[in-house]
Structures are given as C-alpha cells and as structure tokens.
Amino acid sequence: MNKRIYSVIENKKRELDSRVFFALAMNEKNYSVGFGKKQNLYQYSNYIKKGLFLLKSIGPRNYDKILNLKKNGHQVSSWDEEGFLLFDDEFTRLRNNKDCLDQIDYLYAWGNIQKENLQRLFPQFQKKIISTGHPRFDLLKKENKFFFEHDAQKIRDKYGKFILVTTKFAMGNAVVDWRSRDYKVARSNHDISDTIFQKKTMESFIKTLISLSEKCPELNIIIRPHPSENLTKWHEIFDNHKKIRVVFDQQNTCCWIMASQYIISTNCHTSMESYLLGKQSINFAPIQDKEVEAEIFKKVSHDIESPKELIEIVSNSIKNNFQLNSKNVEEDYLLNNMSNFKINSFELMQETINHSLKQVENTNDKYCSNLNYLIFRFIKKIRNFKNNFLADKEKLAVSRQKINFITLEEIKEKVQKYDFRFNIKKTKISEKYPGVFIFERKN
C-alpha cells in the first residue's frame, strides 16, 4: 500500500500548480499524495490515511496544529513557502518557531544560504534542516514551463503586447491593517520597516506608471496586485485609464509573465520567476532600505532606482521591439540560494520523506463513501455559513482573494496539461473529503 504525503495550500495562484506538479512527480515514485486548503486537511486529519504533512510555515500559530496532527498519527515536516529571502534574526526566529521545530521531522530550506542561517540560529536542530529548494521553482525549469504556454497564449490573444506590473505591497496596501493583526510576525521590526518601505514605494510606483503612460501612449500596461492587497485602491486609481488595466484572477502569475513582453516589480519573487522562465524583468527601486530589500531580486533583474531612468528604458525598449539587455547571473550564486536550480526538489527530499514515512502506521482512509462525502459536504456548508457570518470581513476578503475555491474539475484540467511530462493515465485523482484531493497510483 502506497505511503501518503499531504501538503497544504494557502494561496491558490501561487501554490496550486506546484502542488499538482509535486503530486504527479511523487505519484510516479509510488507515493499517494493529498493536498487542499489547510482548514480542510486539518478538519479531516483523524479520518484520512496516516501520512506525512508538509506545512508551508512553522510560525508560533502552527504549534497546536502540529501537536494535533501528531496525536492523530501523522508525521510533520515543513517547507517554508516564503523562505526564499533572508532578513534579520528576529524575523527568522518568528517565522521558524523553536517549539515547532522541536516537534517536526525536517525543515526544508530553499538553499544553502538559508540552511546555514537557520542552523546558526537553531544549532540544536542542525540535522533537521535540509537544503532542497522548493517545488515552486521545479515548475519553472525549461522542460516544465510548457505547462504555462496554453494559458499564456490565451492572455496574449486577449490583451496583445503588454508590460506586466506585479505589485508586492501586501503590508503597505493591506486589506487588513497590520497593526490590528494578532500574528506576532506582523509586529516584528522587519515588518514595521517593510510597511513603511512599501507605502513609499507604492506612492512612487503610481506616479511613475501614470507618467510612463503619458510619455508612451501606445504602451499597454497590466497591473496584477498581490493577493493580500487592497484591490479597491488600484481600481480607484486606474479603472478609467485607457492604457493601464488592473487584473486580478486566480491564474498563476507565471502564465502572465510568459504572456508579457517583460515585467516590472519591486523586491518581488516574480523577478526570480521571470528569470527562470527566460523573461526579462525590471526591479524598480525608487526607495531603498537594505533591511527589507533582497539582493537576489536585484541580481536577476535590471535594477532601476530613478523614475526618469525607468521611463527612458521602457521607451527605448518599445523602439527595439520590447527588448532589454540580457542579464546573466553566476550559477554558483543561484545554486546557493536555491538547491533545486538543476535538480528537482522532490528528489532531494525523498530520503528524508522516506525516513518520516517509516514512522507512520499503515492505515486506510475512513468514512470516504459517496454517502459520507455528501454528509461531510452538508456539514461543511453549515460550518462555512456560520464562520463567514461571524468572521472579520476584512480577513475574510483576504482569504477569498488568496483562495476562493478549488474544484476537482480544475485540478483534472491542470493534470491533462502535464500529459507531455507524466504518464497521467496511471494516476487516479479524487476528492475523498470536501476540499481534500488525493492522487493515487492505479494498479
């Protein structure tokens, strides 16, 4: 009987495609793989087959959840979805809670730089911290990026040639004021500095985009805000603008990157995604703060500080069929920051995954008949109605922007796009519990 691995999803357009890729890759290695929104997985953790949970972070709020998962017979490890960047020690300790680290099997680091930093801060857990990279970047390798091409072409057909602006002002333009949050990380010195940095950068960004559009009236610009941002503010500013559009959907940003001529962002993962996808990018940095800026995003992009210079470079690129100068980065530098630059992360994880799964009792999924599914779904609807009614409306809005819903049909549709990469005929995909999707190997 195949051992089971679970991974949680918090941000659909950022994480769903990589979860599907990971599930198919591990399924070919004869693992059963499940994923879903974390509240769904936690809700049915006592019914589902015992396995290894891969959490997306181990901040202090995860401690009780880890204990409960272990109580229900599961093992727990973590890959930090947003651990690609290194900041001050306070920030790192808050994102990686010592008590959580004590309870999990392994913490998978993005690269040796992050690994060494974590081992310095948590010397008692050195053997638990493994450098593997993250599946998000496995998906961007040359042999896999064809996965995005179909949707990228649909975007090109609809919008023509455009420059993509990806914003990262989740704190400077937050739906929920960071000062009202109960999450300790949001009160760190790093996040106070980052909030100020984002607010100032966003102000400059807006003025520069308006000026850019005036001086390059033929240019189409599409803005895709971060899922945690206040979308209303962007719409208020640009909805009546002829050449600047604000687009927010659940599509993976990589499809938009591939469809664009190039991207403009500030201190954002999308610049790295753009580099790995073979697209040029500009890191617009009108405000500087070394405490919150990441060196690697400047390395893989054209780093521009002056609004005037940005307008000049974009204007010149239009005359040159949107071409920017090529950007090369030393391979060793990339390898130190992402261990899966050449090899897939799941291959680097497999030995430790096997070690964790050896400690798991071999069980079956319980109460997963069609009748039970309908009962669970009915209970879930009642619970959701109650929770939504009582929930803080701003936090609920953020949650819906990150994940509105995930369906079995859209997962199967994504799997079909991987026919060029995997033998998908041998993979059975089901929704055994509401919002819990399982990939199993057919006999």
N, C-alpha and C positions, 0 to 999 in steps of 0.2 A: 504494500500500500504506500502511495507517494506521500512524502512528508509535506507539510503545508507551511507557506510563508505568507504573512499579511503585511500590507503597507497602507498607511493612512493618507488621505487626500484632504488638503485644506483649501487649495487654490486650483480650481479646475483647469483654467487655460495654461497655467504654469506647470501643472503636475500630471494631469490625466494621461497625456500622450506618453510620457516617460514611464508611467506605471504600466500602461499597456505593453510597451516595449519590454520592460523588465519581466512582466508576467509571461510573455511569449518566449523570451530567451530562457528563463528558468524552467518553463514548461517543457522545452526541448531537452532540458537536462533532467527531466523526470521528477520535477517538483510540482506540487499543486500550489497555486498562488491565488490569494484573495486580496481585494482592496475595496475601499469605499470611504465615505466621509467618516471621520473618527468617531462621531457620536453613534453611528450605525454599527461600526465594528465593536465598540465598547459595549453597546446595548446587548449584542448577541454573543459576547465573548464566552459566556458559560454554555452556549449551545453549539457553537461552531467547533469543528475539528481542532484539537490542540495543536499549536504550532509556534512559530517564531514571529513575533510582532516587530516590525521595523518602524519606529516612531520617527517623526520629522523634526523633533527637537526635544530637549530634556531640560527645559526651564522648570522652576520650582512647582508650577501648577500641575506638572505631569507626575509628581511623586505618588500621589494616591492612586492614580490610574495605573501606574506600573505595578504597584503592590496588588491591586485588584486583578490585573491580568495574570500575574504570577500565582495568585491564590486560585485562579480558575484553570491553572495547569499549563499556561503559556510561558515561553521564554521571551525576553525582550532585549532588543538592541536598538541603535538609533543611527540614522544618517541625518546630518543637520542640513535641511533643505536650503538654508540661507547662510551656511557656514563658510562660504567661499571667501569671505572677507575677514580680515583680522583688524580688531580695534584695540582699545585699551583693556587692561586686565580685569577691571570692574565689569565691563560689558561681557567679556568672555566667561567670567565666573557666573554671571547671572543667566546667560544663555545655556550654560552647562552646569547644572546644579550638582553639587558634590554628593548629596544624598541619592539623587537619581543615578549618578554614575556608579555609586556603590551597589545599586540594585540590578543594573543592566549587564548583559554579557559583553557587548562591544559597542564602541563609538567609532563610526566610520568617518574618517577625515577626508576632506577634498584632496589634500596633497600633503607633502612632507612638511611644508612650512606651517600649515595649520596643526599637523600632528605634533611637531616639535614644540609649538607654542602651548598646546594643551598638556603635553607631558611635562613641560616646565611648571605649569600652574597646578597640575594634579599628579605629582610624582608617584603617589601611592597607586595610581591606576594606569601606569605606563603600558602594561601588557594588554589592557583593554582597548587602547587607542590604536586603530589600524588605518593606514593610508590606502584608500581605494578609489577615490574620486566618487562621482555621483552619476546615476543613470540619466539625469537631465542632459549631461554632455555626451553620453554614449549615443544619444539620439541624433546628435549633430555631426557625426562622422560622415565622411564622403559616401560610404556605402549605404548609409541610412537616410540621408536627407531627402532622397526621392520621395519619402513618405509625405513631405510637406508640399510637393510640387503641384498636385491636383488642386488643392485649396488655394495655393498661391496664384495659379493661373486664373481661377475664378475671380480673385481680387483684382488682378491686372485687367481682366475683361471688363470689370465694373468701373474701376477708377482710373485706368490708364497709367501714365507715368506720374509718379509722385515721390516726394521725400517723406519718410516716416519719422515722426517725432514721438519717442516713447518717454513718458514722464515718470519720475520717481520722487514724488512729493507726498508720500503716504503719511508723513507727520506734519509737513508744512501746509498741506491742504487736506487735512484729515476729515473724514466724516465724523469721527468721534474725537473730541479734543483729548490729546494725550494726557493732559493734566487730570482728566476725570477717570482715567483707566485705573484698574486695580492690579495691573500687571507690573511687577517690580521693575522689569527691564525698561519699561517706558519712563521710569523716573531716574534712570542712570544719567551720569554726567554726559556720557556719549550722546544719549538721545536728546538731551536738552540742547547740546551744541548742534546736533543734526537738524533739529526742528528749526532753529534759527537759520542755519545754512540753507535749508530747503525753502523757507519762506522768502529769503532774499534772492535766491537763485530763481525761484518761480517768477518773482516780480520782473527780473531782468529778462527771463525767457519770454514772457508775454510781450513785453515791449519790443524785443528783438524780432519775434515772429511777425508782429504787425508791420514793423519797419521792413523786414525782409520781403514780405508780400507786396508792399507798396513799391519797392525798388525792383522786384522781379514779378510783375503782374501775370506773367504766363505760367508761373510755378504753382503746382498743386501741392498742398501740404496736408497730411493727415496726422492728427494727434490721437494717440491711444493712451489714456491715463492709466495709472497704476490702479489695480482693483480696490485698494483701500482709500482711494482719494474721493474727495467731494466732486462728483461729476457735474453737479449743477453749476459750479463756478466756471468750469471750462465752457459749458454750453452757453451761459450768460454772456461770455466774452466773445465767442466765435460762431454762434449759430447763425448770425446774419452776415457772416463773412463769405464772400463768393469763392475764395480760393483756399480757405482753411476749414477743414472739417474735423469734428470731434467724433470718433468712432469708438464705441465700447461694445464688445461682444464676448462670447466665451471661446472664441477661436484662439488657438495657440499663437503667441506673438511671432514665433518663428515663421509661420506662413506669411505674415505681414512683412517681416524682414526680407524674405525671399522675393516677395512681390514688389518691394520698393526699389528705388534707384540706389539709395543708401539711407542710413538713419542718423538722426541727431538725438543725443540723450545727455544726461548729466549723472555721472557716478552710478551707472546702472549696469546690471547683469546683461542687458540686451546688447551692449557693446561687445561683450565676450561672445555671446551667441552669434552676433553678426560676423565677428572674425572667424569663428569656427565654420560658419556657413559660407564663407568666402565672399562676404559682402563688406563694403567699406562703411566706416562709421565715423562720426564726429562727436567727441566728448566736449560739450560746451560748458566751460567753467568760468563764468563771469565773476563768481565769488569763490575765494579759496579758503579752505580750512583743513589743514593736514590731519586734524583729529578725526575727521569723518570721511575724507576723500580716500579712495582706493587707488593705489599706484597702478595696479594691473589694468584698470579700465583706460587709463591714460596711455599705457604702453600699446594696447591693441587698437587704439583709435587715433584720429588726428585731434590732438588736444588744443583747443582754441579758447582763449580767455576773453578776447575782445569782441563785443557785438559787431563792431565795424569789420573786423577781420572775418568773422563768420559770414557776414553778408557778401563780402568780396569773394570768399572761397566758393560759396554756393553759386553766386552769379557767374563766376568763371567756369564752374563745373557745367552749368547749363549750356554754355557756348561749346563745351567739349563733350557733349552727349552724356552729361552727368558723371563724368569720370573724375575720380580723385587720385592723387598719387598713391602708389601701392604702399602697404605697411607690413613690414616684416618684424617678427619678434623671435628672440632667441629660443630655441627649442628647450634647452635646459631650464630656462625661466618658466616656461609653460608647464613642463613636467613637474617642477617643484610645487606649483600651485594646483595642478590637477593631475593626479596619478593615472587617470584613465585617458590621458591625451592620446596614447597609442593603443592601449589595451582596454577592453571593456571593464567597467567597474564590477559587474557581477562575477567576472572571472577572478578578480582579485578578492572578492568577498566569499567565494564558495567554500574555502576551507573552514573559515570561522562559522559560516552558516551551518555547515555540517556538524561542527562541534556543538553548536547550540541545539540543533535538532535531535542530537543523540540523547539529550536530557529530557525530551518531550515524550510523554506516553502516547502510544499509537491509538487514536480513537477515531470515531466517525462523527459526521455532522448529525445533530439531533433535531427532531421536530422540523424537518425540512420537506414535508409533503406539500402538495398543492393546497390542501385544506389549511394546514398550519400557516402557509405563506399568506393566504387571504386573511386569516385571523390576525397575524402579526401586522399586516398592512393596515387593517382597520384600527388596531390599537395605536399604530404609529400616526395615523391621521388625526386621531383624537388628541394624542400627546402633542403633536406639532401645532394643532389649533390652539391648545392651551398655552404652550410655550410661546407661540408667536403673539398671542394676546397679551401675555404678561411681560414679554421681553422689552428691553430698552430698544426703542425704534431705530436709533442711530446704529447701534451694534447689529441689529437685525438687518439693516440696509447693507452694512459692510459684509456680513455673512452671505447675503444673497448675491452681492457683486462678485464675491470670491467663488461661490458655488450656488447656483440657483437650483439645479437638479442634474443628476446623471442617470441616463437610461441604458438598459441592456442593448437596445437597438443601436444607439450611437457607439457603444463600445464595439459591437459586432461590425459596424461600418468601419471603424478605425482598424480593426483587425484585418479586414479584407484588403486594406491598403498595404499591408505587410506581406501580401502573397509573394512578392519578389524576394523576401528575406527569410521567411519561415514556412515550414510545412503546416499551414494553418488547418488543413483537413484533419490533422490528428489532435487538434485542440477543441475541447468542449467548453463552452462558456455558458454559465448560468447565473441567475440571481437567486441564490438559495434562501436568502432572507432579504427583506426590503432594504435596498441600498447596499447590499453586500454581494459583490461579484466574484465568482470563483472560476479560475482557469484550471481545467483538469486534462490529463492526457488520456486519449482514447486508447483502448486495448487493440 
